[in-house]
Amino acid sequence: MSYVNNVRMFLRVYELGSMSAAARDQRVSPAVASSRIAELEKHLGVRLFNRTTRTLKPTEHGRIFYDGALKVIEAIEAAEAAVADVAHNPRGSIFVAAPLGVGRRFIAPHVPAFKDEYPEIDVRLRLSDRKVDITAEGLDVAFTLGQLEDSNLKVRVIADCPRILCAAPAYIARRGMPANGRALVTDKHDCLLLRFPGQPEFQWLLSTPDGPIRFEVSGPYESDDGDVLTMWALEGRGIVNKPVFEVAEHLASGALVPVAEDTPPVPVQLACLYPHRRLQDTKIRVFIDFMIARCREALRAKEALAQLPR
């Protein structure tokens, strides 16, 4: 398997453009990664990468070898998956990403039950509200919440998730109840913003009688963690734009109340993305099926809770 491991390392160095990043991805030291590339270059009798102290670029030989090497590794993974499928014993590690709110509420709570059912599968879960690059980060599965973009990834839509604008009663008492998105802007309401470095002007996409319109809202509070925004909303600091499932308990208790109900936010899709070839792997398929079933069940419960009379 040493040659196969060397080829796998070459693919990750090529895709990530960094020896150290590929080493972290494969959970080895940079020295081991460099050694594997050197062994592969010696075997092939050509240089695969041009290295300087600042950059690492594939040579023409490296670009040619990548296409063939990728097909070889995909064939090996497909064969391994077929064997595991026949043996009814999927095994290995799955690298999974999810937004913080989705991961904390719907994915992480069910990982132990998945592990109990499939003890030979290890789940490596990464939670972040930032946009992830599935290919570059070596992920097998990524859960997303938002408007789906065109890509070469496979998609399984889990559910359409309604969103809601809401605030604490204390905020409404102090600033008044905005009727719609226009009032949010003209009255300069304090909107709690989910924002990341380099993100352009912030807009909320709201449903209006004329169709979806983007409103350029503003406010003194922003964070890259959605749960922090909820905390600030509960403290009466402003208006938050949230999936209903994230604030269901607070809506049911009256700690948060709907605002600007004439122009509700456009719903978003909760979906699961994965590279096409990964679904050939039994462990990926059973994980996706397992989590989608539990996500849908939990979403139904959350949305029912939000509709309870206060």
N, C-alpha and C positions, 0 to 999 in steps of 0.2 A: 504493500500500500504506500511505500515511501514515494514512488513516482507519482501516484495519484495525488498524494498530499502536496507534492511540489507543484503539480498542475493547478490544484485548487488554490494554492497560495499565489501562483502567477495570476490567476483570474481576479482574485481580490485586489492584488497590487494594481493591476491594470484598471479595474473598475473604480477604485478609490483614489488612484493617483498618488499613493503614499505608502511607503514601506511600513512606517510605524502604525498608520491607520489599519492597514491590512493585518499587521501583527496583532493589534488589539481585537480586531474582528475574529481572528482565528484562535485567539487566546494563547498566543505564544509570545516570546520575546522578540524584539526587533532583530536581534542577532540570529535567532532561528529562522525568521522570515528571510533575511538576507542570504543565509546559508542555503535555504531551499531554492531560492531563485538562482543562486550560483551553481548549484548542482544541476538544475534544469538546463541552464545555459551551457554547462560543460557537456551534458548528455547530447544536446542538440548541435553543439559546435558553433553557436551563433550568440550574439549579444541581443537580449530581449528588451533591455531598457538602457537609455542614456541617462547617467546619473551625474548631477552636480551637487554642490552643498545646498542648493536652494530648490532644485527641481528634479523631477523624475518623469521622463517621457518615454513611451514605447518606441522602439525602432521599427523600421519597416518589417523586419522579421517578426517582431513582437506583435504587430498588428495582424500579420498573416496568421500567426500561430493562435491568436486569441479566438478567431472564429471556429477553428477546428477543435481547439481545446474545450470551448464551451459546449460543443456538441457531444464530445466524449463524456464530460462530467454530467451533462443532462442525461445521457444514455445510462450511465452508471447509477445515477439517482433514481431513474425510472425503474431500472432492474431491481435495485434494492427495495424500492417501494412495492414492487410487485411481489417480491419474496415475503416482505412483511405482511402484505395483504393476505397472501395465501396462508401464512402462519397465524393470522389473526393476532399478531403481537407487534403493533407499531411501536417504534422506539426512536430515541434521539432527542435533540433539542429543537425547540421552536422559538424563534425570535419574534416578539409581538410588540407592537406599539399601539397606544390609544391616547386620546385626549384625557386630561386629568379627571374631569367629571364623569366621563363614560367609564374610564378605567376603574376609578374608585367605587362606582356604584354598580357596574354591571359585569366587569371582567374579573378584577381581582377577587371579589367574594366567591367566585365559582372556580377559581384555579385549584384550590385544594380538592374539591369534588371531582374535577377532571383528573387530577393526579391520582386520586383513589381508584378511579375507573381505568386509567391507563398509567400504571406505575412506572413503565419504562420510558415515558415521555416527560421531558423537563421543559417547563415554560419559562422563558426569559422575558419578563414583562417590563417595558419602558413606558412611563407615563409622562406626557408633556403636551401642552396646548399649542406648541409651535408646529409648523408644517414639516412633516418628515419626508425624506426622499427614500422610498422603499428600496430601490436598487442600490443606491450609493451606501446606505446604512446596513445593507445585508439583512433586511427584514424578510420574514416569511409571510407575515400577516400584519395589516394595519387597519385599525378601526378608525373611521372618520365621521365627523359630524359637521355638515355644512352643505353647500351646493357642489355637487360632483362636477369635476372638470374632465374633459376628454383626455384620455391617456391610453397607453398600451397595456394597462393593467386590467385584470379581470375584476369584476365588481359583483358583489351580492348585496342588494339593498335589504336592510333589516326592517326598517320602518320609516315612515314619514313622521317627524317629530314636531308638534306645534311649539312655537315659542310665545313668550308673553313679556310685555313690559310691565314692571311692577316696582313698588316702592313701599317703604314702611309708612304706616299712618302718621308718624311724627313728621316725616318729610312733607306729606300732603298738607298737614296742618300748617306747616311753615311756608310752603311755596305754592300751594294750590294744586288742584287736579287738572293736568293737561288733558284736553279732549282728543288731541290727535298729534301726528308727527309735526305738523307745522307749528303747533304751540310749543313743542319741545325746543324748536329752533328760535322762534321769535321771542319767547319768554326766557330764553337762555337757561333752561333747566339744567341741573347738574346731572349729567349722564355718566354712568360708570363704565369705563371703556376697557375692553380687552384689546391690548395693543402689544406689538412686538417691535424690536429695533428695526428701523428702516421701513416700517409700514407707513403708507401714505395717509392723507386726510381720512379721518374716520367717518364712516357712513353707516346708518342703519337702513336696511331694506324693509320697507313697510308696505302692507297691502292698503290700497286706496280705491275709491270708486273708479279712478282712472287707470287702475292697474298698479303693479309694484313701482314704488318710487324710492329713490335713495335720499335720505335726509342727513345733512351734515350736522350731526349733533356734537356737543362739546361738554366738557366738564373738568373739574380740577383733580379728579381721581382716575388713575389708570393702572393696570397691572397685566402681567402675562399669565396670571393664575385666575381662572374663572371663579373658584371658590372664595378667593379674596374679595372679589366684587360682590358676591352674595353677602359676605360678612359686613361689608360697608353698607350695603342696602339695608340690612337688618338694623344697623346703627342709625339709620335715618340720613345717610350722607348723600343719597341720590337715587336715580332711577336706573334699574338694571334691565338688560335685554337677555332673557334666559330661556333655554328649553324648559318646558313645563316640568319635565321629570326632575330637574335639578332643584326646583323650588316648590315641589308639590306639598311637602310637609308645612312649609311656611305659609303657603296659600290656604291650606286647610285650617291652620291655626289662626289666621288673620294677622300674623306677624308681617306679611307682605300682602299688598292689595293690587289688583290690576289698575293700570293707568293707560291713558291714550287709547281707549278701547275702540275708537272709531277707525284706527289704523293699526291693526295688530301686525306684528312681525311676520314676514314670510316664513312658512315652515322650512325646516331643514331635513336632510336625509341622514339617518344613521346607516352606515354601510361598512362593508368589509372589503378591503382591497388586497390583492395578492398577485404576484407574477404568475402568468399562465401556466408555466411548467411546474410550479410548486404544488398544484392541486393533484398532480400525479402521485405525490407522496401521501401515503395513507395517514400519517400522523397529522399532516396539515388538514386534510379533509375532515377527519373526525373532530379535530379541535374546532374548526369553523362551524361544523354542524352543531356541536355541543354548545358553543357560546351563542350562536344565533338563536337557538331555541330558548335559552335562558334570558337573553336580552329582551326578546319579544314578550316573554311572560312578565318580566320585571317592569317593562314599559307600561304594559296594560294596568298593572297594579298602581304604578305611580300616577298615571293620568286619571285613574278612578279616584284616587285619594285627593287629587287637586280639585275635583268637582264636589267634594263633600261640603255640605252647608256649614258656614262658619257661625 
